[in-house]
Amino acid sequence: MQSRSNAARFWPILFVVVLVDVITKAAAERQLLPRGIPHEVLGNGLRFTLVYNPGAAFGLNLGPQSRWIFAALTLVALVILARLYRTTRLGHTPRTVALALVCAGALGNLFDRVRSFFGVVDFIDVGVGDARWPTFNVADMAVSVGAALLAWVLWQEDREARSEEVMALGTSSVSTAMAGPVPSPASESVDVA
C-alpha cells in the first residue's frame, strides 16, 4: 500500500531528478553550440556533444511520428509504474527509489518529446576514440539505474514469495503427517446385520 513514508522518498527523488535533467538539458542547448561538435570534459573519454534524438534509446526511430509514438508508450509505462508504486508496501525503500528514478527519467524525456520537434536532448558522450556509447542525458541515467534496481527488487520479491510458498507447503506436509493417514470411504468396513 502507498504510504506517507513511501511518498516522502518517492516525490523528492522524482522532483530532483526531473529538475536536474531539465536544467542540464537547457544548459546543453545554450552552451554546446553548434550541435554535434564534441566538447572534451575528461579528454576523449567524457565529452559533451549536443544531439537531438527523435526516437528512443540507442537511436530507435519509427519515422516521422516517432515523437508521438514514444510519448504514448511513455504514458503507458508511467501508468504501469504508478500501479507498481501503489502496491509498494510501507517503507520498502529500494522499490520506492527504483520507481522514482524510472518515473523521473521517463518524465524528463517525455517533456522533451512534447516541447521540441527535434526530440530528446542528449549531450553526455562517453567512449574511447571512435568506440562511443550512444549519447545520453540525466533522464536516461535515471531510467537505467532505476530499471536495474527495480529488476533486482522484483527478483528478490519473487524469491521471497517462492521461499514463503515452500515453507507453507513444508508446514502443511508436516501437520498432515503428524495427523496420520486419513481413512478413505472405500477402506471402511461396513457391518451389515
HULIN-V368417 format. One record per residue. N is the residue number from 0. RES is the residue in one letter. PHI is phi in radians with two decimals (* if undefined). PSI is psi in degrees with one decimal (NA if undefined). BURIAL is I if it has 9 or more other C-alpha atoms within 8 Angstrom, else O. Layout:
# HULIN-V368417
n=N res=RES phi=PHI psi=PSI burial=BURIAL
n=N res=RES phi=PHI psi=PSI burial=BURIAL
This chain:
# HULIN-V368417
n=0 res=M phi=* psi=148.3 burial=O
n=1 res=Q phi=-1.21 psi=144.6 burial=I
n=2 res=S phi=-2.48 psi=167.0 burial=I
n=3 res=R phi=-1.08 psi=-35.5 burial=O
n=4 res=S phi=-1.06 psi=-45.9 burial=O
n=5 res=N phi=-1.17 psi=-42.6 burial=I
n=6 res=A phi=-1.10 psi=-35.6 burial=I
n=7 res=A phi=-1.16 psi=-22.2 burial=O
n=8 res=R phi=-1.64 psi=-43.9 burial=I
n=9 res=F phi=-1.10 psi=-56.3 burial=I
n=10 res=W phi=-1.14 psi=-42.3 burial=I
n=11 res=P phi=-1.10 psi=-39.8 burial=O
n=12 res=I phi=-1.10 psi=-48.4 burial=I
n=13 res=L phi=-1.02 psi=-47.6 burial=I
n=14 res=F phi=-1.09 psi=-47.2 burial=I
n=15 res=V phi=-1.13 psi=-44.7 burial=O
n=16 res=V phi=-1.12 psi=-44.4 burial=I
n=17 res=V phi=-1.09 psi=-42.9 burial=I
n=18 res=L phi=-1.08 psi=-47.6 burial=O
n=19 res=V phi=-1.09 psi=-40.2 burial=I
n=20 res=D phi=-1.09 psi=-47.9 burial=I
n=21 res=V phi=-1.09 psi=-44.4 burial=I
n=22 res=I phi=-1.14 psi=-45.6 burial=O
n=23 res=T phi=-1.18 psi=-35.6 burial=I
n=24 res=K phi=-1.18 psi=-40.7 burial=I
n=25 res=A phi=-1.11 psi=-42.0 burial=O
n=26 res=A phi=-1.12 psi=-41.1 burial=I
n=27 res=A phi=-1.07 psi=-42.9 burial=I
n=28 res=E phi=-1.18 psi=-27.5 burial=I
n=29 res=R phi=-1.48 psi=-40.6 burial=O
n=30 res=Q phi=-1.68 psi=-21.7 burial=O
n=31 res=L phi=-1.83 psi=42.5 burial=I
n=32 res=L phi=-1.66 psi=149.2 burial=I
n=33 res=P phi=-1.25 psi=154.6 burial=O
n=34 res=R phi=-1.16 psi=152.6 burial=O
n=35 res=G phi=1.51 psi=-6.3 burial=O
n=36 res=I phi=-1.69 psi=120.5 burial=I
n=37 res=P phi=-1.22 psi=140.2 burial=O
n=38 res=H phi=-2.09 psi=111.3 burial=O
n=39 res=E phi=-1.18 psi=134.7 burial=I
n=40 res=V phi=-1.92 psi=-53.6 burial=O
n=41 res=L phi=-2.16 psi=70.6 burial=O
n=42 res=G phi=1.09 psi=-146.6 burial=O
n=43 res=N phi=-1.38 psi=-17.3 burial=I
n=44 res=G phi=-1.19 psi=-39.8 burial=I
n=45 res=L phi=-2.27 psi=118.3 burial=I
n=46 res=R phi=-2.26 psi=157.1 burial=I
n=47 res=F phi=-1.88 psi=122.4 burial=I
n=48 res=T phi=-2.38 psi=116.2 burial=I
n=49 res=L phi=-1.31 psi=120.7 burial=I
n=50 res=V phi=-2.43 psi=158.7 burial=I
n=51 res=Y phi=-2.02 psi=133.8 burial=I
n=52 res=N phi=-1.96 psi=106.3 burial=I
n=53 res=P phi=-1.34 psi=-11.7 burial=I
n=54 res=G phi=-1.81 psi=-133.0 burial=I
n=55 res=A phi=-2.15 psi=-163.9 burial=I
n=56 res=A phi=-0.94 psi=144.3 burial=O
n=57 res=F phi=1.05 psi=27.2 burial=O
n=58 res=G phi=1.32 psi=14.7 burial=I
n=59 res=L phi=-1.06 psi=122.9 burial=O
n=60 res=N phi=-2.32 psi=135.2 burial=O
n=61 res=L phi=-1.97 psi=28.6 burial=O
n=62 res=G phi=1.62 psi=-163.6 burial=O
n=63 res=P phi=-1.09 psi=-23.3 burial=O
n=64 res=Q phi=-1.66 psi=9.0 burial=O
n=65 res=S phi=-0.89 psi=-44.6 burial=I
n=66 res=R phi=-0.93 psi=-47.1 burial=I
n=67 res=W phi=-1.40 psi=-32.9 burial=O
n=68 res=I phi=-1.11 psi=-47.0 burial=O
n=69 res=F phi=-1.25 psi=-28.1 burial=I
n=70 res=A phi=-1.14 psi=-43.5 burial=I
n=71 res=A phi=-1.13 psi=-42.9 burial=O
n=72 res=L phi=-1.10 psi=-35.9 burial=O
n=73 res=T phi=-1.13 psi=-41.6 burial=I
n=74 res=L phi=-1.09 psi=-40.8 burial=O
n=75 res=V phi=-1.08 psi=-44.9 burial=O
n=76 res=A phi=-1.07 psi=-39.9 burial=O
n=77 res=L phi=-1.14 psi=-35.5 burial=I
n=78 res=V phi=-1.12 psi=-44.3 burial=O
n=79 res=I phi=-1.10 psi=-43.3 burial=O
n=80 res=L phi=-1.12 psi=-36.3 burial=I
n=81 res=A phi=-1.11 psi=-39.2 burial=O
n=82 res=R phi=-1.14 psi=-40.7 burial=O
n=83 res=L phi=-1.09 psi=-39.7 burial=I
n=84 res=Y phi=-1.10 psi=-44.1 burial=I
n=85 res=R phi=-1.12 psi=-25.8 burial=O
n=86 res=T phi=-1.67 psi=5.1 burial=O
n=87 res=T phi=-1.29 psi=127.4 burial=I
n=88 res=R phi=-1.25 psi=155.8 burial=O
n=89 res=L phi=-0.89 psi=125.7 burial=I
n=90 res=G phi=1.32 psi=14.1 burial=O
n=91 res=H phi=-1.44 psi=84.0 burial=I
n=92 res=T phi=-1.07 psi=-49.1 burial=O
n=93 res=P phi=-1.02 psi=-43.6 burial=I
n=94 res=R phi=-1.17 psi=-40.7 burial=I
n=95 res=T phi=-1.10 psi=-44.8 burial=I
n=96 res=V phi=-1.12 psi=-44.5 burial=I
n=97 res=A phi=-1.03 psi=-47.1 burial=I
n=98 res=L phi=-1.12 psi=-39.6 burial=I
n=99 res=A phi=-1.10 psi=-42.8 burial=I
n=100 res=L phi=-1.13 psi=-46.6 burial=I
n=101 res=V phi=-1.13 psi=-44.2 burial=I
n=102 res=C phi=-1.10 psi=-43.0 burial=I
n=103 res=A phi=-1.09 psi=-44.9 burial=I
n=104 res=G phi=-1.11 psi=-43.0 burial=I
n=105 res=A phi=-1.09 psi=-43.0 burial=I
n=106 res=L phi=-1.14 psi=-42.6 burial=I
n=107 res=G phi=-1.01 psi=-45.6 burial=I
n=108 res=N phi=-1.31 psi=-30.5 burial=I
n=109 res=L phi=-1.11 psi=-42.4 burial=I
n=110 res=F phi=-0.98 psi=-43.2 burial=O
n=111 res=D phi=-1.10 psi=-43.4 burial=I
n=112 res=R phi=-1.09 psi=-36.2 burial=I
n=113 res=V phi=-1.33 psi=-41.2 burial=I
n=114 res=R phi=-1.46 psi=-23.7 burial=O
n=115 res=S phi=-2.22 psi=131.0 burial=O
n=116 res=F phi=-1.11 psi=-29.9 burial=O
n=117 res=F phi=-1.26 psi=-26.2 burial=O
n=118 res=G phi=1.97 psi=-159.8 burial=I
n=119 res=V phi=-1.32 psi=135.9 burial=I
n=120 res=V phi=-1.39 psi=120.9 burial=I
n=121 res=D phi=-2.10 psi=145.3 burial=I
n=122 res=F phi=-2.65 psi=-12.2 burial=I
n=123 res=I phi=-1.56 psi=120.1 burial=I
n=124 res=D phi=-2.17 psi=108.3 burial=I
n=125 res=V phi=-2.07 psi=149.8 burial=I
n=126 res=G phi=2.73 psi=-171.3 burial=I
n=127 res=V phi=-2.28 psi=119.9 burial=O
n=128 res=G phi=1.03 psi=-126.1 burial=O
n=129 res=D phi=-1.51 psi=-8.7 burial=O
n=130 res=A phi=-1.49 psi=95.6 burial=O
n=131 res=R phi=-2.07 psi=143.0 burial=I
n=132 res=W phi=-1.32 psi=148.9 burial=O
n=133 res=P phi=-0.99 psi=137.9 burial=O
n=134 res=T phi=-1.04 psi=140.9 burial=I
n=135 res=F phi=-2.45 psi=-173.6 burial=I
n=136 res=N phi=-2.48 psi=-176.8 burial=I
n=137 res=V phi=-1.10 psi=-40.5 burial=I
n=138 res=A phi=-1.06 psi=-41.1 burial=I
n=139 res=D phi=-1.09 psi=-40.3 burial=I
n=140 res=M phi=-1.11 psi=-42.2 burial=I
n=141 res=A phi=-1.10 psi=-43.8 burial=I
n=142 res=V phi=-1.09 psi=-44.6 burial=I
n=143 res=S phi=-1.12 psi=-48.9 burial=I
n=144 res=V phi=-1.14 psi=-45.0 burial=I
n=145 res=G phi=-1.10 psi=-42.2 burial=I
n=146 res=A phi=-1.15 psi=-41.0 burial=I
n=147 res=A phi=-1.10 psi=-44.7 burial=O
n=148 res=L phi=-1.12 psi=-42.0 burial=I
n=149 res=L phi=-1.12 psi=-41.3 burial=I
n=150 res=A phi=-1.05 psi=-43.3 burial=O
n=151 res=W phi=-1.12 psi=-44.8 burial=O
n=152 res=V phi=-1.08 psi=-46.6 burial=I
n=153 res=L phi=-1.15 psi=-35.5 burial=O
n=154 res=W phi=-1.11 psi=-44.2 burial=O
n=155 res=Q phi=-1.09 psi=-43.1 burial=O
n=156 res=E phi=-1.09 psi=-40.2 burial=O
n=157 res=D phi=-1.13 psi=-42.1 burial=O
n=158 res=R phi=-1.08 psi=-44.0 burial=O
n=159 res=E phi=-1.10 psi=-42.1 burial=O
n=160 res=A phi=-1.10 psi=-42.7 burial=O
n=161 res=R phi=-1.12 psi=-41.1 burial=O
n=162 res=S phi=-1.10 psi=-42.8 burial=O
n=163 res=E phi=-1.12 psi=-37.3 burial=O
n=164 res=E phi=-1.10 psi=-45.4 burial=O
n=165 res=V phi=-1.10 psi=-42.5 burial=O
n=166 res=M phi=-1.10 psi=-41.8 burial=O
n=167 res=A phi=-1.13 psi=-41.3 burial=O
n=168 res=L phi=-1.14 psi=-40.1 burial=O
n=169 res=G phi=-1.11 psi=-42.7 burial=O
n=170 res=T phi=-1.14 psi=-41.0 burial=O
n=171 res=S phi=-1.11 psi=-41.4 burial=O
n=172 res=S phi=-1.15 psi=-40.2 burial=O
n=173 res=V phi=-1.14 psi=-44.5 burial=O
n=174 res=S phi=-1.19 psi=-32.2 burial=O
n=175 res=T phi=-1.19 psi=-42.1 burial=I
n=176 res=A phi=-1.14 psi=-36.7 burial=O
n=177 res=M phi=-1.25 psi=-28.5 burial=O
n=178 res=A phi=-1.34 psi=-17.0 burial=O
n=179 res=G phi=1.55 psi=175.5 burial=O
n=180 res=P phi=-1.23 psi=147.1 burial=O
n=181 res=V phi=-1.70 psi=122.8 burial=O
n=182 res=P phi=-1.17 psi=142.4 burial=O
n=183 res=S phi=-1.64 psi=153.6 burial=O
n=184 res=P phi=-1.01 psi=-32.5 burial=O
n=185 res=A phi=-1.24 psi=-26.3 burial=O
n=186 res=S phi=-1.53 psi=-7.6 burial=O
n=187 res=E phi=-1.34 psi=139.1 burial=O
n=188 res=S phi=-1.52 psi=142.2 burial=O
n=189 res=V phi=-1.99 psi=125.3 burial=O
n=190 res=D phi=-1.68 psi=111.8 burial=O
n=191 res=V phi=-1.88 psi=118.7 burial=O
n=192 res=A phi=-2.12 psi=NA burial=O
